[in-house]
Each structure stands twice: as structure tokens, then as C-alpha cells.
């Protein structure tokens, strides 16, 4: 592989982890620049080895870039592309880590020139922490990484991008944009809303709050871990995949209503069947995917 210049916009958990991984695998064969907002974050990104050079200026970061990797909150992606477009060379590949895809593509296809290629991507990984200090070089390893094929990039351009991203040892899969957003809602977005709802429920416990907190153990911590995620990121996701998220939350509400009704009528068998079916289905899903995808 010839030496490549990669520009990372947003050197946080995801962007920083990609930088750490590629520098570890390629060393001097890749030159990575990073856009950071503060001097502290620039210094950290360079010190930790996520980038070779960091700056707050988009021109300094993206000029001559072969690939631009965008990892800010979703609603910042399109405005950022508008900022960097004047400085991109012909043939530059733009990709992203946005958790929603259709909104971004609907906006980008109106402004991208024919010699700048967008390939929508979504690494299905993360932690509840968001800064570059939480970045890990193996964050993508064994995790699903979605590449959306229907954004107009030629096959050879897509192959060039994937050949680089494959160094992360992620498991790549392809989906069309609409299916990606529907599936991401079920697998990722609704669980985050639900985790936040459980914390909100605890917070509304009134006079029982202190006693409830004393009882917190592994179950509550595990179930609500992702509620500690970045609020800006998740607000943007809800705004850009609202139809799917709202529909799935309504389905979730219907499930809760069924459980509530069974509890109120004292139907133990219905409750037993509910837990049994979910256990068997979860166990079978994880068994089927554990050799291909890391479900954690």
C-alpha cells in the first residue's frame, strides 16, 4: 500500500481509535491529520499517537487528504463537509461513522461534486466515554462495520477504502441505507433511549430514591451503562432517525402494555412465556453470531 494521507474530523473515541489502529498497523506508511477544537485535545491526540498532526483549521487538516473520516455528532457532518469541500483534491474519499445514514446522504448528494466520493460507513462499536483518552487501537476488532453501497462511489473507490479499514479487523457487512437506519434503531438507538429511561425512572423514585440507590448492583449498572454516552451524539441520532426510532419505541410500548396487562390479571404463565421466549431467542442469536461478530 502506498503512503496514504488520512484526515480525521473529530479525534474522539471512534476517530481516535481508528487513528491508533492504523498507526499501529502501518506506522510511517500512513500520515494522519486530525481536526480538534482545543489545544488540549490537539496535544492529547498527538501525544497518544492517534494522529501525526492536529489543528483546529480545516484547511490544514484536509488539504491533500486521500481519505477524510468524519466522526462528529450526526448533525455536524453535513455542515463540516461544506466547510472542507473547497480544500479537497479530486478523487478524495469521504466516509463517516455516523449512526444514521439516510439523512446525511440526502443532504450530501446535493452538494458533492462528481470527483469527490462519499461512502457511508458505521462501525457498530463504542464505549460510554467519548474523548480521545478513551480510544483503543482494538476498538473495532471483531465488531460489525456497515458499509452502505448505494451512495454512488465506483467499486474501485470502495475497494480502496475497505482495504484500509480492514486493518481494524472489523467484520464488514453491507446494507442499503433505509434498512441500515431501521436496523440501527432496533439494535442501537432504542436501547440507548431505554437505558436513559431506566435512569429517569430511578430519578423519579421520590422518597424511595436513596433506598433504591443503596440496592444498585450489576444488573442496573450493566443495563444502564450506555446511558452515560454523549448527549449531543444521541440527540442528533434521534433527530435524524426519528421515524424509525419513534416506530420502534411505539412497538416497545405495546410490548410493555402486554406485560403490564398480564401482571395485572395475575397471568403467571403469560409472564413465564414472555421471559422464556426472550431468553431462548437471545441465546440462539448470540450463539449464531459469536463466531462472526462480537456481540459485546
Backbone as CSV, one residue per row, in Angstrom:
resi,resn,N_x,N_y,N_z,CA_x,CA_y,CA_z,C_x,C_y,C_z
1,UNK,0.844,-1.189,0.000,0.000,0.000,0.000,0.878,1.237,0.000
2,UNK,0.638,2.168,-0.933,1.376,3.413,-0.965,1.041,4.237,0.263
3,UNK,1.970,5.144,0.621,1.712,6.002,1.772,0.442,6.799,1.525
4,UNK,-0.416,6.827,2.505,-1.714,7.459,2.351,-1.870,8.561,3.384
5,UNK,-2.589,9.599,2.999,-2.886,10.665,3.948,-4.348,10.554,4.348
6,UNK,-4.554,10.380,5.648,-5.890,10.255,6.220,-6.157,11.457,7.106
7,UNK,-7.282,12.117,6.905,-7.708,13.212,7.769,-8.877,12.742,8.620
8,UNK,-8.759,12.908,9.923,-9.822,12.515,10.848,-10.468,13.775,11.403
9,UNK,-11.758,13.909,11.153,-12.523,15.033,11.682,-13.270,14.565,12.920
10,UNK,-12.775,14.969,14.074,-13.347,14.505,15.327,-12.500,13.391,15.915
11,UNK,-11.413,13.755,16.586,-10.488,12.753,17.115,-10.896,12.413,18.551
12,UNK,-12.055,11.774,18.656,-12.557,11.328,19.952,-12.415,9.832,20.088
13,UNK,-13.431,9.193,20.630,-13.379,7.744,20.834,-13.231,6.990,19.522
14,UNK,-14.129,7.244,18.562,-14.119,6.493,17.308,-12.967,6.936,16.402
15,UNK,-12.877,8.244,16.144,-11.804,8.741,15.297,-10.439,8.458,15.886
16,UNK,-10.307,8.629,17.193,-9.031,8.355,17.844,-8.656,6.885,17.788
17,UNK,-9.636,6.010,17.962,-9.378,4.569,17.901,-8.932,4.154,16.500
18,UNK,-9.560,4.739,15.473,-9.140,4.435,14.107,-7.703,4.882,13.891
19,UNK,-7.376,6.089,14.340,-6.016,6.576,14.189,-5.004,5.693,14.895
20,UNK,-5.298,5.307,16.138,-4.388,4.440,16.890,-4.165,3.116,16.179
21,UNK,-5.246,2.541,15.668,-5.156,1.254,14.986,-4.300,1.350,13.732
22,UNK,-4.573,2.354,12.883,-3.871,2.450,11.609,-2.408,2.833,11.786
23,UNK,-2.099,3.670,12.775,-0.689,3.979,13.040,0.034,2.745,13.557
24,UNK,-0.642,1.949,14.366,-0.050,0.720,14.883,0.229,-0.262,13.751
25,UNK,-0.700,-0.349,12.789,-0.550,-1.318,11.706,0.377,-0.820,10.591
26,UNK,0.350,0.473,10.303,1.053,0.990,9.126,2.271,1.855,9.440
27,UNK,2.343,2.382,10.638,3.486,3.213,11.003,3.667,4.395,10.069
28,UNK,4.866,4.527,9.505,5.184,5.654,8.619,4.564,5.525,7.236
29,UNK,3.877,4.422,6.967,3.224,4.266,5.660,1.925,5.078,5.572
30,UNK,1.509,5.651,6.704,0.313,6.486,6.701,0.610,7.764,7.480
31,UNK,0.054,8.867,7.000,0.182,10.152,7.683,-1.225,10.606,8.047
32,UNK,-1.462,10.785,9.340,-2.810,11.082,9.825,-2.861,12.483,10.415
33,UNK,-3.793,13.260,9.919,-4.047,14.580,10.479,-5.389,14.556,11.193
34,UNK,-5.535,15.421,12.186,-6.777,15.427,12.954,-7.282,16.824,13.242
35,UNK,-8.587,16.990,13.126,-9.222,18.264,13.470,-9.709,18.187,14.912
36,UNK,-9.212,19.097,15.743,-9.592,19.157,17.150,-9.997,20.588,17.493
37,UNK,-10.833,20.726,18.506,-11.353,22.053,18.838,-10.472,22.823,19.805
38,UNK,-9.773,22.143,20.686,-8.994,22.824,21.713,-7.527,22.408,21.651
39,UNK,-6.674,23.265,22.202,-5.251,22.935,22.250,-5.008,21.676,23.066
40,UNK,-5.773,21.518,24.154,-5.619,20.324,24.983,-5.906,19.059,24.196
41,UNK,-6.996,19.066,23.424,-7.343,17.869,22.658,-6.344,17.630,21.534
42,UNK,-5.817,18.697,20.938,-4.785,18.530,19.912,-3.539,17.890,20.504
43,UNK,-3.108,18.402,21.641,-1.910,17.869,22.288,-2.091,16.406,22.671
44,UNK,-3.272,16.080,23.196,-3.539,14.699,23.592,-3.559,13.758,22.389
45,UNK,-4.188,14.187,21.303,-4.298,13.340,20.115,-2.919,12.984,19.573
46,UNK,-2.017,13.975,19.566,-0.654,13.728,19.077,0.137,12.905,20.088
47,UNK,0.031,13.262,21.357,0.780,12.559,22.403,0.411,11.080,22.467
48,UNK,-0.883,10.787,22.343,-1.343,9.400,22.425,-1.064,8.605,21.158
49,UNK,-0.707,9.301,20.083,-0.377,8.624,18.839,-1.545,8.372,17.920
50,UNK,-2.683,9.044,18.163,-3.844,8.861,17.290,-3.666,9.586,15.965
51,UNK,-2.895,10.662,15.966,-2.620,11.434,14.749,-1.161,11.867,14.751
52,UNK,-0.664,12.205,13.564,0.685,12.760,13.446,0.681,14.276,13.619
53,UNK,-0.444,14.889,13.252,-0.566,16.348,13.285,-2.013,16.693,13.589
54,UNK,-2.218,17.667,14.462,-3.570,18.113,14.798,-3.649,19.622,14.713
55,UNK,-4.820,20.105,14.302,-5.037,21.541,14.166,-6.520,21.839,14.302
56,UNK,-6.856,23.095,14.587,-8.263,23.491,14.638,-8.760,24.023,13.298
57,UNK,-7.886,24.045,12.300,-8.163,24.649,10.998,-8.420,23.559,9.957
58,UNK,-9.581,23.583,9.323,-9.938,22.516,8.390,-9.005,22.473,7.183
59,UNK,-8.581,23.609,6.682,-7.709,23.614,5.510,-6.406,22.888,5.800
60,UNK,-5.823,23.142,6.967,-4.562,22.491,7.328,-4.730,20.988,7.485
61,UNK,-5.909,20.562,7.897,-6.130,19.143,8.175,-6.481,18.346,6.919
62,UNK,-7.296,18.895,6.016,-7.807,18.082,4.908,-7.095,18.300,3.574
63,UNK,-6.276,19.333,3.451,-5.585,19.563,2.176,-4.726,18.350,1.814
64,UNK,-4.874,17.873,0.593,-4.153,16.709,0.051,-4.564,15.373,0.670
65,UNK,-5.634,15.357,1.446,-6.074,14.093,2.043,-6.593,13.151,0.974
66,UNK,-6.220,11.879,1.094,-6.770,10.840,0.219,-8.136,10.392,0.734
67,UNK,-8.240,10.317,2.055,-9.475,9.881,2.704,-9.759,10.822,3.865
68,UNK,-11.008,11.234,4.000,-11.450,12.026,5.148,-12.448,11.185,5.930
69,UNK,-12.153,10.973,7.200,-13.008,10.175,8.082,-13.705,11.127,9.043
70,UNK,-15.037,11.197,8.935,-15.828,12.127,9.727,-16.445,11.416,10.928
71,UNK,-16.159,11.959,12.130,-16.685,11.324,13.334,-17.215,12.323,14.359
72,UNK,-17.885,13.393,13.913,-18.560,14.279,14.865,-20.001,13.805,15.059
73,UNK,-20.783,14.453,15.949,-22.216,14.142,16.022,-22.879,14.294,14.652
74,UNK,-23.939,13.521,14.408,-24.511,13.397,13.070,-24.896,14.740,12.454
75,UNK,-25.517,15.628,13.219,-25.967,16.887,12.651,-24.820,17.834,12.306
76,UNK,-23.611,17.502,12.720,-22.447,18.315,12.368,-21.743,17.820,11.105
77,UNK,-22.137,16.650,10.593,-21.420,16.062,9.470,-21.623,16.859,8.188
78,UNK,-22.856,17.154,7.822,-23.102,17.890,6.576,-22.494,19.288,6.624
79,UNK,-22.687,20.083,7.688,-22.012,21.384,7.746,-20.498,21.274,7.650
80,UNK,-19.928,20.213,8.231,-18.483,20.030,8.145,-18.044,19.724,6.721
81,UNK,-18.804,18.899,6.012,-18.462,18.610,4.618,-18.480,19.894,3.797
82,UNK,-19.447,20.750,4.039,-19.500,22.032,3.321,-18.244,22.858,3.588
83,UNK,-17.716,22.791,4.812,-16.511,23.553,5.158,-15.261,23.006,4.478
84,UNK,-15.181,21.681,4.366,-13.940,21.091,3.859,-13.910,20.966,2.341
85,UNK,-15.073,20.992,1.681,-15.122,20.776,0.235,-14.162,21.654,-0.564
86,UNK,-14.021,22.952,-0.256,-13.119,23.789,-1.061,-11.663,23.357,-1.013
87,UNK,-11.287,22.548,-0.034,-9.879,22.190,0.153,-9.566,20.750,-0.256
88,UNK,-10.556,20.027,-0.754,-10.348,18.633,-1.111,-9.847,18.509,-2.542
89,UNK,-8.925,17.597,-2.743,-8.420,17.340,-4.092,-9.354,16.383,-4.815
90,UNK,-9.261,16.367,-6.122,-10.071,15.452,-6.917,-9.753,14.010,-6.542
91,UNK,-10.801,13.214,-6.344,-10.624,11.811,-6.001,-10.665,11.518,-4.517
92,UNK,-10.791,12.549,-3.687,-10.849,12.323,-2.238,-12.071,11.487,-1.875
93,UNK,-11.864,10.556,-0.955,-12.949,9.730,-0.429,-13.382,10.296,0.922
94,UNK,-14.661,10.554,1.066,-15.229,10.949,2.354,-16.011,9.767,2.907
95,UNK,-15.715,9.413,4.143,-16.504,8.396,4.824,-16.813,8.902,6.222
96,UNK,-17.668,8.217,6.930,-18.094,8.706,8.234,-18.403,7.545,9.160
97,UNK,-18.635,7.907,10.422,-19.005,6.909,11.422,-20.386,7.192,11.977
98,UNK,-21.177,7.978,11.255,-22.495,8.371,11.730,-23.418,7.193,11.947
99,UNK,-24.191,7.256,13.019,-25.089,6.164,13.367,-26.378,6.177,12.559
100,UNK,-26.648,7.276,11.851,-27.757,7.323,10.906,-27.207,7.705,9.547
101,UNK,-27.817,7.187,8.491,-27.205,7.337,7.174,-28.073,8.085,6.175
102,UNK,-29.381,7.863,6.172,-30.225,8.413,5.115,-30.252,9.936,5.151
103,UNK,-30.351,10.509,6.340,-30.356,11.964,6.464,-29.080,12.551,5.865
104,UNK,-27.939,11.976,6.212,-26.654,12.502,5.727,-26.572,12.432,4.214
105,UNK,-26.938,11.279,3.638,-26.815,11.111,2.195,-27.777,12.011,1.435
106,UNK,-28.968,12.191,1.942,-29.931,13.068,1.277,-29.385,14.486,1.153
107,UNK,-28.617,14.925,2.140,-28.023,16.262,2.105,-26.754,16.292,1.259
108,UNK,-25.898,15.307,1.406,-24.606,15.329,0.727,-24.725,15.187,-0.784
109,UNK,-25.682,14.398,-1.259,-25.776,14.187,-2.702,-26.161,15.463,-3.438
110,UNK,-26.645,16.457,-2.716,-26.980,17.743,-3.329,-25.755,18.628,-3.514
111,UNK,-24.684,18.363,-2.766,-23.555,19.301,-2.760,-22.235,18.705,-3.225
112,UNK,-22.122,17.389,-3.284,-20.838,16.788,-3.633,-20.569,16.885,-5.134
113,UNK,-19.390,17.340,-5.535,-19.015,17.307,-6.952,-18.763,15.873,-7.391
114,UNK,-18.784,15.601,-8.695,-18.669,14.215,-9.168,-17.317,13.558,-8.891
115,UNK,-16.289,14.352,-8.613,-14.963,13.761,-8.377,-14.620,13.649,-6.897
116,UNK,-15.607,13.882,-6.022,-15.444,13.644,-4.584,-16.432,12.554,-4.195
117,UNK,-15.938,11.474,-3.576,-16.761,10.292,-3.349,-17.130,10.140,-1.868
118,UNK,-18.401,9.879,-1.631,-18.870,9.604,-0.275,-19.247,8.139,-0.164
119,UNK,-18.682,7.472,0.839,-19.035,6.089,1.148,-19.481,6.058,2.604
120,UNK,-20.765,5.828,2.814,-21.327,5.848,4.164,-20.860,4.625,4.943
121,UNK,-20.400,4.865,6.156,-19.950,3.763,7.000,-20.476,3.888,8.414
122,UNK,-20.542,2.776,9.116,-20.984,2.798,10.510,-20.338,1.650,11.273
123,UNK,-19.257,1.938,11.994,-18.683,0.908,12.869,-19.581,0.714,14.081
124,UNK,-20.058,-0.502,14.267,-21.001,-0.797,15.359,-20.216,-1.115,16.625
125,UNK,-19.592,-0.081,17.153,-18.791,-0.239,18.351,-18.799,1.067,19.113
126,UNK,-18.286,1.051,20.308,-18.239,2.267,21.095,-18.109,1.958,22.569
127,UNK,-17.992,3.016,23.326,-17.974,2.942,24.784,-18.809,4.105,25.293
128,UNK,-19.075,4.108,26.603,-19.863,5.211,27.137,-19.040,6.488,27.280
129,UNK,-17.717,6.376,27.083,-16.821,7.529,27.125,-16.606,8.052,25.716
130,UNK,-16.230,9.339,25.581,-16.224,9.911,24.237,-14.947,10.624,23.833
131,UNK,-13.990,10.845,24.701,-12.805,11.610,24.335,-11.712,10.692,23.798
132,UNK,-10.657,11.299,23.252,-9.551,10.519,22.689,-8.853,9.691,23.767
133,UNK,-8.961,10.110,25.011,-8.345,9.336,26.089,-9.023,7.977,26.276
134,UNK,-10.237,7.830,25.763,-10.949,6.544,25.839,-10.687,5.670,24.619
135,UNK,-9.960,6.209,23.628,-9.714,5.482,22.380,-8.847,4.247,22.614
136,UNK,-9.116,3.196,21.825,-8.370,1.938,21.919,-8.045,1.459,20.508
137,UNK,-6.844,0.998,20.288,-6.454,0.577,18.945,-7.215,-0.650,18.467
138,UNK,-7.777,-1.418,19.392,-8.524,-2.624,19.006,-10.030,-2.448,19.182
139,UNK,-10.512,-1.210,19.218,-11.934,-0.967,19.463,-12.823,-1.598,18.398
140,UNK,-12.344,-1.647,17.154,-13.154,-2.152,16.043,-13.037,-3.670,15.870
141,UNK,-12.033,-4.265,16.475,-11.733,-5.678,16.235,-12.918,-6.569,16.592
142,UNK,-13.350,-7.384,15.618,-14.429,-8.331,15.844,-15.815,-7.736,15.829
143,UNK,-15.922,-6.410,15.637,-17.225,-5.756,15.653,-17.753,-5.581,14.231
144,UNK,-19.065,-5.495,14.102,-19.663,-5.274,12.788,-19.340,-3.859,12.307
145,UNK,-19.048,-3.741,11.023,-18.786,-2.436,10.408,-19.602,-2.392,9.122
146,UNK,-20.620,-1.532,9.101,-21.525,-1.456,7.959,-20.967,-0.502,6.912
147,UNK,-20.945,-0.952,5.672,-20.646,-0.095,4.524,-21.915,-0.025,3.678
148,UNK,-22.397,1.190,3.465,-23.586,1.379,2.631,-23.144,1.556,1.192
149,UNK,-23.629,0.706,0.309,-23.128,0.682,-1.062,-23.803,1.680,-1.990
150,UNK,-24.992,2.137,-1.658,-25.773,2.906,-2.622,-25.590,4.418,-2.479
151,UNK,-24.306,4.862,-2.439,-24.029,6.299,-2.425,-23.209,6.730,-3.642
152,UNK,-23.176,5.893,-4.660,-22.649,6.306,-5.949,-21.160,6.178,-6.166
153,UNK,-20.400,5.747,-5.180,-18.954,5.622,-5.361,-18.625,4.408,-6.233
154,UNK,-17.677,4.539,-7.180,-17.280,3.397,-8.011,-16.737,2.252,-7.162
155,UNK,-16.815,1.053,-7.684,-16.393,-0.127,-6.923,-14.919,-0.070,-6.549
156,UNK,-14.085,0.482,-7.433,-12.649,0.541,-7.125,-12.365,1.536,-5.995
157,UNK,-13.187,2.567,-5.889,-13.037,3.536,-4.801,-13.448,2.887,-3.484
158,UNK,-14.550,2.166,-3.516,-14.988,1.456,-2.312,-13.943,0.439,-1.877
159,UNK,-13.356,-0.263,-2.839,-12.328,-1.263,-2.518,-11.112,-0.607,-1.868
160,UNK,-10.749,0.583,-2.334,-9.612,1.307,-1.749,-9.874,1.636,-0.291
161,UNK,-11.084,2.114,0.002,-11.416,2.451,1.381,-11.443,1.210,2.255
162,UNK,-12.106,0.166,1.791,-12.239,-1.044,2.608,-10.877,-1.693,2.863
163,UNK,-9.967,-1.622,1.885,-8.643,-2.210,2.083,-7.911,-1.553,3.241
164,UNK,-8.175,-0.272,3.465,-7.580,0.409,4.612,-8.324,0.057,5.897
165,UNK,-9.657,0.139,5.854,-10.441,-0.108,7.058,-10.346,-1.553,7.531
166,UNK,-10.055,-2.477,6.629,-9.928,-3.888,7.019,-8.795,-4.112,8.016
167,UNK,-7.868,-3.174,8.087,-6.781,-3.293,9.059,-7.289,-3.194,10.490
168,UNK,-8.503,-2.700,10.662,-9.095,-2.641,12.001,-9.536,-4.013,12.493
169,UNK,-9.605,-4.997,11.584,-10.072,-6.357,11.879,-11.544,-6.379,12.284
170,UNK,-12.290,-5.388,11.797,-13.736,-5.409,11.966,-14.345,-6.415,10.995
171,UNK,-15.595,-6.772,11.210,-16.325,-7.652,10.309,-17.249,-6.801,9.445
172,UNK,-16.943,-6.729,8.143,-17.660,-5.822,7.269,-18.911,-6.471,6.694
173,UNK,-19.954,-5.659,6.633,-21.209,-6.090,6.033,-21.793,-4.913,5.271
174,UNK,-22.684,-5.193,4.337,-23.298,-4.127,3.549,-24.815,-4.152,3.729
175,UNK,-25.393,-2.960,3.754,-26.840,-2.796,3.835,-27.235,-1.596,2.989
176,UNK,-28.484,-1.597,2.502,-28.951,-0.365,1.874,-29.285,0.632,2.980
177,UNK,-29.377,1.893,2.604,-29.478,2.963,3.595,-30.717,2.826,4.478
178,UNK,-31.873,2.596,3.876,-33.115,2.530,4.653,-33.076,1.372,5.646
179,UNK,-32.573,0.219,5.210,-32.507,-0.938,6.109,-31.511,-0.679,7.229
180,UNK,-30.388,-0.043,6.907,-29.426,0.287,7.955,-30.081,1.097,9.061
181,UNK,-30.799,2.148,8.685,-31.379,3.027,9.697,-32.446,2.311,10.522
182,UNK,-33.234,1.440,9.869,-34.242,0.682,10.619,-33.581,-0.274,11.605
183,UNK,-32.565,-0.984,11.143,-31.897,-1.969,11.997,-31.090,-1.299,13.103
184,UNK,-30.429,-0.196,12.786,-29.665,0.522,13.808,-30.585,1.035,14.906
185,UNK,-31.805,1.387,14.530,-32.772,1.841,15.531,-33.049,0.747,16.557
186,UNK,-33.252,-0.481,16.080,-33.571,-1.590,16.985,-32.353,-2.017,17.800
187,UNK,-31.212,-2.139,17.133,-30.021,-2.702,17.771,-29.296,-1.690,18.649
188,UNK,-29.351,-0.405,18.293,-28.544,0.598,18.977,-29.343,1.764,19.554
189,UNK,-30.209,2.373,18.740,-30.821,3.635,19.153,-31.868,3.450,20.249
190,UNK,-32.792,2.523,20.059,-33.817,2.287,21.079,-33.201,1.788,22.390
191,UNK,-32.194,0.904,22.362,-31.547,0.542,23.627,-30.977,1.731,24.393
192,UNK,-30.434,2.720,23.677,-29.917,3.903,24.370,-31.055,4.710,25.004
193,UNK,-32.150,4.870,24.258,-33.302,5.573,24.831,-33.828,4.814,26.052
194,UNK,-33.848,3.498,25.959,-34.366,2.673,27.051,-33.470,2.756,28.281
195,UNK,-32.145,2.730,28.068,-31.217,2.844,29.195,-31.402,4.176,29.909
196,UNK,-31.568,5.238,29.130,-31.802,6.552,29.731,-33.139,6.584,30.471
197,UNK,-34.142,5.865,29.936,-35.451,5.813,30.590,-35.357,5.120,31.948
198,UNK,-34.542,4.074,32.051,-34.387,3.381,33.335,-33.757,4.298,34.373
199,UNK,-32.767,5.096,33.950,-32.158,6.053,34.877,-33.178,7.118,35.278
200,UNK,-33.979,7.553,34.302,-35.024,8.541,34.590,-36.052,7.975,35.564
201,UNK,-36.397,6.703,35.370,-37.334,6.045,36.295,-36.780,6.053,37.716
202,UNK,-35.500,5.703,37.853,-34.866,5.739,39.177,-34.910,7.145,39.752
203,UNK,-34.605,8.124,38.914,-34.539,9.511,39.380,-35.900,10.039,39.831
204,UNK,-36.966,9.379,39.367,-38.320,9.796,39.740,-38.891,8.944,40.874
205,UNK,-38.022,8.263,41.589,-38.477,7.370,42.661,-38.897,8.119,43.916
206,UNK,-38.751,9.437,43.920,-39.219,10.246,45.034,-38.567,9.881,46.351
207,UNK,-39.384,9.640,47.357,-38.856,9.358,48.700,-38.115,8.023,48.773
208,UNK,-38.282,7.178,47.750,-37.585,5.889,47.717,-36.210,5.973,47.055
209,UNK,-35.861,7.135,46.526,-34.637,7.247,45.721,-33.400,6.784,46.474
210,UNK,-33.175,7.292,47.682,-31.967,6.932,48.424,-31.908,5.433,48.702
211,UNK,-33.042,4.856,49.040,-33.071,3.418,49.309,-32.808,2.617,48.041
212,UNK,-33.363,3.081,46.923,-33.129,2.392,45.647,-31.649,2.410,45.283
213,UNK,-31.022,3.554,45.477,-29.604,3.684,45.125,-28.757,2.696,45.920
214,UNK,-29.121,2.465,47.178,-28.375,1.509,48.008,-28.442,0.093,47.455
215,UNK,-29.475,-0.199,46.659,-29.658,-1.554,46.128,-29.011,-1.769,44.768
216,UNK,-28.443,-0.709,44.187,-27.897,-0.818,42.835,-26.783,-1.855,42.781
217,UNK,-26.905,-2.764,41.824,-25.890,-3.790,41.620,-25.563,-3.939,40.153
218,UNK,-25.028,-5.099,39.809,-24.560,-5.333,38.451,-25.637,-5.231,37.397
219,UNK,-26.844,-5.708,37.712,-27.913,-5.686,36.721,-28.245,-4.282,36.275
220,UNK,-28.422,-3.373,37.223,-28.747,-1.988,36.874,-27.572,-1.327,36.161
221,UNK,-26.367,-1.572,36.654,-25.190,-0.963,36.034,-25.019,-1.442,34.593
222,UNK,-25.159,-2.746,34.366,-24.988,-3.294,33.017,-26.066,-2.779,32.071
223,UNK,-27.301,-2.751,32.549,-28.423,-2.365,31.701,-28.385,-0.889,31.338
224,UNK,-27.850,-0.060,32.239,-27.869,1.392,32.018,-26.506,1.955,31.630
225,UNK,-25.509,1.118,31.406,-24.154,1.612,31.100,-24.161,2.627,29.982
226,UNK,-24.888,2.347,28.905,-24.848,3.220,27.739,-25.588,4.539,27.961
227,UNK,-26.301,4.661,29.075,-26.930,5.949,29.380,-25.896,7.017,29.703
228,UNK,-24.645,6.629,29.929,-23.572,7.582,30.186,-22.940,8.109,28.893
229,UNK,-23.509,7.770,27.746,-22.964,8.198,26.464,-23.204,9.681,26.214
230,UNK,-22.541,10.198,25.175,-22.574,11.613,24.844,-23.975,12.075,24.436
231,UNK,-24.483,13.086,25.135,-25.852,13.561,24.888,-26.002,14.239,23.536
232,UNK,-24.990,14.982,23.091,-25.055,15.620,21.771,-25.199,14.579,20.669
233,UNK,-24.402,13.530,20.757,-24.437,12.482,19.746,-25.820,11.840,19.674
234,UNK,-26.398,11.521,20.836,-27.670,10.796,20.840,-28.854,11.686,20.537
235,UNK,-28.753,12.958,20.859,-29.801,13.893,20.441,-29.851,13.979,18.924
236,UNK,-28.667,14.064,18.289,-28.602,14.135,16.826,-29.147,12.864,16.188
237,UNK,-28.836,11.724,16.765,-29.329,10.455,16.226,-30.855,10.421,16.251
238,UNK,-31.431,10.859,17.351,-32.903,10.857,17.449,-33.530,11.827,16.452
239,UNK,-32.860,12.933,16.176,-33.392,13.904,15.226,-33.257,13.441,13.772
240,UNK,-32.289,12.580,13.484,-32.032,12.185,12.100,-32.518,10.781,11.769
241,UNK,-32.998,10.058,12.760,-33.605,8.741,12.501,-34.913,8.630,13.271
242,UNK,-35.596,9.766,13.370,-36.776,9.861,14.216,-37.902,8.923,13.852
243,UNK,-38.147,8.732,12.569,-39.276,7.886,12.153,-39.107,6.459,12.639
244,UNK,-37.914,5.893,12.410,-37.664,4.513,12.822,-37.639,4.387,14.336
245,UNK,-36.993,5.329,15.004,-36.896,5.256,16.461,-38.275,5.375,17.102
246,UNK,-39.070,6.337,16.635,-40.415,6.504,17.198,-41.273,5.275,16.965
247,UNK,-41.181,4.683,15.769,-41.965,3.484,15.460,-41.572,2.322,16.367
248,UNK,-40.264,2.150,16.571,-39.812,1.049,17.420,-40.121,1.298,18.893
249,UNK,-40.092,2.558,19.309,-40.482,2.861,20.685,-41.972,2.586,20.903
250,UNK,-42.792,2.849,19.884,-44.213,2.511,19.997,-44.402,1.002,20.098
251,UNK,-43.608,0.245,19.308,-43.663,-1.215,19.416,-43.227,-1.667,20.814
252,UNK,-42.190,-1.023,21.349,-41.735,-1.345,22.697,-42.831,-1.046,23.714
253,UNK,-43.500,0.064,23.540,-44.607,0.425,24.443,-45.710,-0.631,24.396
254,UNK,-46.005,-1.149,23.198,-47.020,-2.196,23.073,-46.601,-3.460,23.827
255,UNK,-45.307,-3.769,23.755,-44.804,-4.938,24.493,-44.968,-4.720,25.994
256,UNK,-44.596,-3.524,26.467,-44.773,-3.206,27.882,-46.244,-3.298,28.281
257,UNK,-47.123,-2.821,27.413,-48.559,-2.880,27.717,-49.031,-4.322,27.866
258,UNK,-48.502,-5.215,27.019,-48.867,-6.625,27.106,-48.397,-7.230,28.439
259,UNK,-47.175,-6.870,28.829,-46.625,-7.378,30.084,-47.412,-6.816,31.268
260,UNK,-47.710,-5.530,31.228,-48.488,-4.902,32.301,-49.840,-5.599,32.463
261,UNK,-50.498,-5.855,31.330,-51.820,-6.490,31.383,-51.726,-7.889,31.987
262,UNK,-50.675,-8.640,31.599,-50.511,-9.993,32.138,-50.242,-9.958,33.636
263,UNK,-49.438,-9.006,34.094,-49.146,-8.879,35.525,-50.409,-8.524,36.295
264,UNK,-51.160,-7.576,35.764,-52.352,-7.098,36.476,-53.443,-8.151,36.568
265,UNK,-53.493,-9.059,35.605,-54.509,-10.108,35.694,-53.969,-11.372,36.364
266,UNK,-52.709,-11.300,36.828,-52.126,-12.425,37.548,-51.828,-13.628,36.683
267,UNK,-51.516,-13.394,35.419,-51.289,-14.484,34.462,-49.811,-14.882,34.474
268,UNK,-49.461,-15.763,35.423,-48.068,-16.167,35.560,-47.557,-16.878,34.319
269,UNK,-48.390,-17.687,33.690,-47.954,-18.426,32.513,-47.558,-17.475,31.381
270,UNK,-48.340,-16.419,31.189,-48.007,-15.453,30.139,-46.669,-14.772,30.412
271,UNK,-46.423,-14.443,31.684,-45.152,-13.823,32.059,-44.004,-14.813,31.875
272,UNK,-44.246,-16.069,32.299,-43.224,-17.107,32.129,-42.894,-17.295,30.651
273,UNK,-43.907,-17.329,29.819,-43.694,-17.481,28.377,-42.915,-16.291,27.798
274,UNK,-43.209,-15.113,28.302,-42.523,-13.889,27.853,-41.024,-13.986,28.122
275,UNK,-40.648,-14.333,29.354,-39.233,-14.437,29.701,-38.562,-15.615,29.007
276,UNK,-39.284,-16.734,28.892,-38.701,-17.914,28.241,-38.399,-17.634,26.778
277,UNK,-39.359,-17.033,26.074,-39.165,-16.751,24.651,-38.006,-15.790,24.419
278,UNK,-37.894,-14.769,25.262,-36.811,-13.808,25.076,-35.457,-14.436,25.398
279,UNK,-35.396,-15.286,26.415,-34.145,-15.971,26.745,-33.694,-16.883,25.615
280,UNK,-34.625,-17.716,25.127,-34.266,-18.643,24.061,-33.835,-17.911,22.804
281,UNK,-34.535,-16.818,22.469,-34.197,-16.071,21.265,-32.847,-15.381,21.404
282,UNK,-32.611,-14.766,22.563,-31.316,-14.104,22.765,-30.172,-15.112,22.720
283,UNK,-30.334,-16.228,23.402,-29.274,-17.238,23.425,-28.979,-17.756,22.020
284,UNK,-30.020,-17.991,21.234,-29.813,-18.529,19.888,-29.151,-17.500,18.974
285,UNK,-29.515,-16.221,19.136,-28.904,-15.166,18.324,-27.421,-15.050,18.641
286,UNK,-27.079,-14.994,19.918,-25.679,-14.831,20.294,-24.851,-16.046,19.891
287,UNK,-25.426,-17.213,19.991,-24.707,-18.422,19.577,-24.426,-18.395,18.085
288,UNK,-25.373,-17.886,17.321,-25.220,-17.865,15.872,-24.185,-16.843,15.407
289,UNK,-24.057,-15.747,16.139,-23.176,-14.669,15.660,-21.820,-14.627,16.342
290,UNK,-21.624,-15.372,17.411,-20.407,-15.194,18.204,-19.128,-15.504,17.422
291,UNK,-19.225,-16.388,16.411,-18.050,-16.684,15.609,-17.763,-15.636,14.553
292,UNK,-18.768,-14.788,14.246,-18.604,-13.784,13.208,-18.506,-12.385,13.771
293,UNK,-19.376,-12.058,14.715,-19.413,-10.720,15.298,-19.270,-10.809,16.789
294,UNK,-18.583,-9.829,17.357,-18.501,-9.707,18.813,-19.756,-9.004,19.296
295,UNK,-20.618,-9.672,20.064,-21.895,-9.073,20.446,-21.780,-8.091,21.609
296,UNK,-20.608,-7.942,22.207,-20.466,-7.067,23.377,-20.362,-5.612,22.991
